[in-house]
């Protein structure tokens, strides 16, 4: 048995949570492999909207195991709030396991995040200020605290040592802060974190594969935010691509099965960084309004633009995508002419790839396609869609050389159409 992987192919916010929720019934285990509470996965069913930040998106399906892998960083305060919110819905929560090797976000990590972002001024990255970057820095610097350390007899001593290191850095930034309340909430929330099973997740995954359990590895953010292959430095602090499932869960590369790539029928981006096909006109405003393009974690408005084919091809290649799933096709309804960026112009030359150079200098070259007027949110089958929708899908499949197997026409589970 092999593990399937589901991830975003743009700058995040593609709708991964919804598709994981839709696909969960086909799997025994849903495993999150990277990122932290800077990711917000939105699910909607029975007329209720649910936003998850750390917990895998299969949590509302009884009988399915949800695993937070070693590649994830966990804020106990946010984790506790997620648990409280889920229990308040009175929906049976499926089994939740946590890797002992997942790193902890300390209160001072969040302060350092804010101090670092403030110091950058106009060059700020657009951090969610959740402490993700500083936590991964301590992880790679071999200073971090992990979930498995909570039960150690010297945990408080190790916590204080790391905290003091952070305070020295905060003093260097000349950053004003109040820590007492943050610390109290953090230690109080450890009680909830301790109440769940902490496991050697890589061994659990290995045994599950040997016993023919079906596993779906759930990514966060998007491929173009990958620390190595994204639009650096305007990226996240972890590997968001398929390879991240190997390091974030301990899955061997030859145990990866299907790779589901999620993308929007257009493009969005939160925060700073290059965005060649960004729109600054009434169509961009329409996409933002109709698509409700506001971050589920931060509430920040998302920048909107036309779909970017070179960037999408790049993401498909580095992830080994085997199936594509297009989200928010309904948002394009009512636009007479839909554009798609097929190439860039850089220094007078036409290119069809993402270059290393400053992507702010890329000029998009567009292909125009006919739009449609029909409200797709009412569709029960893709066969009911107008021919322009089918033409758009067929053209995308032709240029991307990858099949599109699902088209989403709304936020609810039921608004998911199979091809």
GIFENNOR-V741717 format. One record per residue. N is the residue number from 0. PHI is phi as a letter, one per 20 degrees, with the letter a starting at -180 (999 if undefined). Layout:
# GIFENNOR-V741717
n->(N/N)
phi->(PHI/PHI)
This chain:
# GIFENNOR-V741717
n->(0/1/2/3/4/5/6/7/8/9/10/11/12/13/14/15/16/17/18/19/20/21/22/23/24/25/26/27/28/29/30/31/32/33/34/35/36/37/38/39/40/41/42/43/44/45/46/47/48/49/50/51/52/53/54/55/56/57/58/59/60/61/62/63/64/65/66/67/68/69/70/71/72/73/74/75/76/77/78/79/80/81/82/83/84/85/86/87/88/89/90/91/92/93/94/95/96/97/98/99/100/101/102/103/104/105/106/107/108/109/110/111/112/113/114/115/116/117/118/119/120/121/122/123/124/125/126/127/128/129/130/131/132/133/134/135/136/137/138/139/140/141/142/143/144/145/146/147/148/149/150/151/152/153/154/155/156/157/158/159/160/161/162/163/164/165/166/167/168/169/170/171/172/173/174/175/176/177/178/179/180/181/182/183/184/185/186/187/188/189/190/191/192/193/194/195/196/197/198/199/200/201/202/203/204/205/206/207/208/209/210/211/212/213/214/215/216/217/218/219/220/221/222/223/224/225/226/227/228/229/230/231/232/233/234/235/236/237/238/239/240/241/242/243/244/245/246/247/248/249/250/251/252/253/254/255/256/257/258/259/260/261/262/263/264/265/266/267/268/269/270/271/272/273/274/275/276/277/278/279/280/281/282/283/284/285/286/287/288/289/290/291/292/293/294/295/296/297/298/299/300/301/302/303/304/305/306/307/308/309/310/311/312/313/314/315/316/317/318/319/320/321/322/323/324/325/326/327/328/329/330/331/332/333/334/335/336/337/338/339/340/341/342/343/344/345/346/347/348/349/350/351/352/353/354/355/356/357/358/359/360/361/362/363/364/365/366/367/368/369/370/371/372/373/374/375/376/377/378/379/380/381/382/383/384/385/386/387/388/389/390/391/392/393/394/395/396/397/398/399/400/401/402/403/404/405/406/407/408/409/410/411/412/413/414/415/416/417/418)
phi->(999/d/e/e/c/c/b/e/d/d/d/n/m/e/o/f/g/f/f/g/g/f/e/g/f/e/c/e/c/d/c/e/d/a/m/b/f/f/e/c/d/e/c/c/b/l/m/d/e/c/d/d/d/c/f/g/f/e/f/e/d/g/n/d/e/d/c/e/f/f/f/e/d/d/e/g/f/f/g/f/f/g/f/f/f/f/f/f/f/l/e/g/e/f/f/c/d/c/f/f/e/f/e/e/e/e/g/f/f/f/f/f/f/f/f/f/f/f/f/f/m/f/e/f/e/n/f/f/m/e/n/f/g/g/f/f/f/f/f/f/e/m/d/f/d/d/g/f/e/g/e/f/f/d/g/f/f/f/f/f/f/f/f/f/f/f/f/f/f/f/f/f/f/l/d/e/b/c/d/g/f/f/f/f/f/f/f/f/f/f/f/f/f/f/f/e/f/d/c/e/f/f/f/f/f/g/f/f/f/f/e/m/f/e/d/d/e/d/e/c/l/b/g/e/d/f/f/e/d/e/e/g/e/e/c/e/d/c/e/e/e/g/g/f/f/f/f/e/c/n/e/f/g/f/d/e/d/f/c/e/d/d/b/e/f/c/c/c/b/d/n/e/o/f/b/g/e/f/d/c/d/f/f/g/f/f/g/f/f/f/e/l/e/c/g/f/e/d/n/f/f/e/f/c/a/f/f/d/f/g/f/f/f/g/f/f/f/f/d/m/f/d/b/d/c/e/d/l/f/f/f/e/g/n/e/f/c/e/d/c/f/d/b/c/d/c/l/n/d/e/c/c/b/e/e/f/f/g/f/f/e/f/d/f/d/d/d/d/c/f/e/b/d/f/f/f/f/e/f/d/b/f/f/e/f/f/f/f/f/f/f/f/f/f/f/f/f/f/f/e/l/b/f/e/d/c/c/e/c/r/f/f/g/f/e/c/d/e/d)
